[in-house]
Amino acid sequence: MRRFGLVWVFAVALLAASCNRDEQSKTVTDEHAGHTTAPSTATSGTTATTASEPPAVASTLPDELVKYGDASGYLALPAAAGGASAKKPALVVIQEWWGVDDWIREQNKRFAGQGYVALAPDLYRGRIAKSPEEAHELMRGMPEDRAMADLKAAVDYLAARPDVDPNRIGVIGWCMGGGYALALATAEPRLKATVINYGRLVTDTNAITKINAPVLGNFGGADRGIPADDVKKFGGQLTQYGKLGDIKVYDGVGHAFMNPNNKEGYDAAAARDAWDRIDRFFDRTLRATISNS
C-alpha cells in the first residue's frame, strides 16, 4: 500500500510538471503569436531593405564578432566623429526570438551610423532559428540567468571601452529582446535609456521601482500575447512610482510590427512612427547629453 502511495504521488508530480510545461509553452506561443515569418539568414549579414522601411543610414564599417567573458556579440562602430578619442554613447541591442539574424545586425549598424557604439549580444551562442518552432525551442532552452549574465557582461564590456562614455549607455530590444531590455533595466542601474518594443512586461512593484532609466515603449493594440490593457497598466505603474515612461499602443497593429520580414504583421506607418520616437528618445537621453558635456 505504501509503495502504491509513493507511485501515485510520483505520477501526480509528473503530471503537474507536464501541465506546467504545457502552460509555459502556451504562454510563450501566445506572446509571439503574430511573429510567424522566419527572417533572412544571408551569410553576408545584411538583407535588402524594403521600400516601406523607414530610411536609415547604416555605419559604413563592417560589424565584428567580439568576445567578453563567456559571452559574445556583434559590435558595430560609428565613424570617428569628433576624433578617434571622443567618447560616444553606446547601446545594447537585444535580439528577437529568432537570434542575432540579419535584421538585428542591420539595426545594430543603423545605430552605429547615428554615432552609437552598438553591441548585439548573441544570446543563442551562434544559433539562428529558421522557423517559429525552432525559435520557440531555442528561446525555451535558453537559461534566463545565463541570458541576463550575458547582457550585464555586455554593459560591462561597453562601459570599459575607451571610446564609450560609461555614463551614456542605453538598451533596446524587440519581441523577446524587448522583455529582456526591461529586465535589464530593473537589474542594471548604469543604464540611462530603455526602449521596449512589444516585449514581455513586469508588474512586480519591487522590480519597477528599481528602474533608473527613462523607458520608451512601443506596442501593438492587437498583439494577442501582450494585451493593450496590460500595457496601459504598466504605463500607469511607471507614472505611479515616479518613473519617466513614454508608452504608446498602436491601434489595430499586432506583434512584431516593426520587422518587415514579418510579412503578415509588418505595419509600415506604425514602424515609421516607432522609429521616429526611438530616435528622438535616444537623442534626448544619450546623444544630446553627450554633445552638451
N, C-alpha and C positions, 0 to 999 in steps of 0.2 A: 504493500500500500504506500509505503514511504517512497519506494522507487517510482511508482506511478505519479505520486505528487510532484516529485522533482522533475520528471519528464514533462508533466503538464505545465509547470512553471517555466521550464526552458522553452517549451513550444510557444507559450504566450509571449515570452520575451522576444523570441524571433519574429513573431507576428507583429509585435509593436514596433520593432526596429524596421521591419519591412514597410509598414504603414508610414512610418516617419520618413523613410527614404522616398516613398511614393509622393508624400505631401511636399517634401523639399523639391522633388523633381517637378511637380506641378507648379510650385511657386516660381521656380527658375524658368519653366517654359512660359508661364503666363507673363512674366516680366519681360521676356524677349519675343512675345508672340508676333509682333509685327516686323521682326528683323529676320527675314527668311531667305534673303538672296546672298549667296556666297560672294565674297569680294574677289577682285582680280588678284592673282598671285604671280604677276610677271617677275621674272628673275632680275630685271633691271631695277626694281624697287620703285618704279613710277608707273602711273597709269595715265591714260588720256583723260583730259578734263572735259567734261560735257559742257555744252554751250550754256546750260542753265545754271551751272555752278557759279557762286559768287567769285568775282575776279580776285586773284591773289598773285603776289609777286614772291616766288619762292627763292630761297637762297641759291646762288649760283655755285656754291661749294657743295661737293658730294657729302652725304652723311656718312658716319663712321660707326662701326660697332665697337663699343668700348666696354671694358670690364671694370667693376668696382666691387671688391669683396667677392661674395658668391654670386652676385647678380651681374647682368649685362644689359645694355640698351643701345639704341641708336642716337648718336649725338649729331646735331645739326648746328653749324656755327654761322653767325652773320658775317658780313663784310666788316673789316676793321674800321668802322666809322668812328671818328674821334681819336684814332690812333690805336695801335695794337694793344697798348697798355690800359685803355679805357675800360673800366668795369661796366658790365652790361647787366640788364635784368635777365632772369632765367625762368624757364618753365619746365615743369614735369608734365609730359603729355602722355596720358594713360589710354591704352588700347581699348577697343570694343571687345566683345566676347570672341571675335574671330582670331585675335592675336595681333602682333605688330605686322600688319599687312601693308600693302602698297598705300592704301588710303591714309592710314595713320602716319606713315613716313612722309607722305605728301603734306599733311597738316603740320608735322614737325618742321619740315623745311619751309613751309609758309611762315611760321612764326620766326624762324631764323632770318627770313627775308625782311621781317619787320624789325630786326635788331635784337631779338632774344637769343640767348644760348638755350637751345631746346633739347631735351633728353626724353626719349620714349623708352621707358623700361620694358624689357622683354619678359613679361610675367610668365609666359608659357615655355620659356627656355628653348627658343628656337622653333617651336611648332606653330603652324598656322592652319586653322580649320578651313576645310573646303566645302562644308555643308553645315546646316544648322544642327544636325545630330552630332557631328564631330565637335562643333563649337560648344554645345551643351555638355558633352563629355569632358572636354578639356577644362571648361570652367568649373564643373563639379569636382574634377580631380585635382584642382589646384588648391593647396592648403592656404587658407586665408591668412594665417600667421606668417607664412613664407612670403606671400604677396605683399603684406604690409611691411615686412622687413626689407624687401626689395625696394619698395617705394621710399622708405625712410633712408635707405642707403643711397638712393638717387638724390635726395635732398642733400645729404652729407657730401656726395660727390660734387654737386653743383656749387655748394657753399665753399668748398675747398679750392675751387678753380681760381687762378689768378685773374681771369677775365670776367668773373662774375661778382656782382655786389651781393654778398650773402644776406643783406637786409632787403633784397628785392627779388624774392623767389615766389612764384605762383604755381598753381596746378590747374589742369583742365582734363576732363575725361568725358567720354561718350558711352552710353549703354552701360555695360559692366564697369567700364572705366569711370563713368560719372559717379557711380556708387563708391568706388574706391577713392575718387577725388574728395568726396565728402568725408569718408572715413579718415583719410589722411589729414584733412583739415581739423578733425577732432583730436588727432593724436600728435600733430606736429605744429608747435606754437611758432615756428620760424616762418611759416607761410604768410604771405601778405595779400594773396588774392586767390579765390577759389571759384572755378566755373564747373557747374554740374549740368551736363546735357542728358536729359532723360535717364538719370541714374537712380538707383535704389536710395531711398531716403532713410534718415534716422529720426526717431521721435523721442528717444530717451533724453530726459531733461539734462542729466549729467553730461551726456555727450555733446548736446547742443551748447551748453554753457562753456565748453572747452574750446569752442571755435573762436579763434582770434582774428582770422582773415575775413574781409568782406566776401559775401557769397553772391554770385550771379547764377541763376538757374533758368534753363530753357526746357519746357516740357510740352508734350502733345496732349491736347484735351481729349483725344480719342485713344490714348495709349491704354491698352487693356491690362497692362501689368502695373502701371503707376497711375491710379485714378486721380483725376483733377482735384477732387475734394481733398485727397491726401496731400497733394502739392500745396494747395491753399492753406491747409492746416500747418504744414511745415513753414511756409512763409510767415504765418501768424506767430509761430513759436519763435522764429528769428527776431521778429519785432518785440514780442513779449519779453525776451531775455536780453534785449538791448544789442542785438547783433545787426550789422549792416547787411540787409538782404534785398536783392532785386530779382524777384521770381516772376516769370512770365509763362502763362499757359496759352498755347496756340489752339484756338477752337477748331475742331474738325480734323486735327492732324494727329497721326499715330506715332508709334515708336520709331526711332532711328530716322527721323525725317530730314536730318542734315546730310546723310550719306547717299550720294547719287547711285551707288551700287545697289541700294535697296529699291529696286525698280518699282515695287508696288507701294512703298511708303514714303519715298522721297518727295518733299514739297519745296519747290524752288523758291517761292515767295517767303515761306517761313524760314528756310535756310538762310536766305539773304539777310533777313531781319535779325536772325540769331547771330550771324557772323558780325553784323554791324554792332550789335550790343556787346559781343565779346571783345571786339577790337577797341571800342570806346572804353569798356570797363578796364581792360589791361592798360590802356593809355593813362587812365586816371590813377590806377593803383600802383603801377610799376614804372612805366616809361616816363610819365610826367614828373614823378618824384626824382628819377634819375637825372633828368635834364635840369632840374632846379637845385640839385645838391652840389 
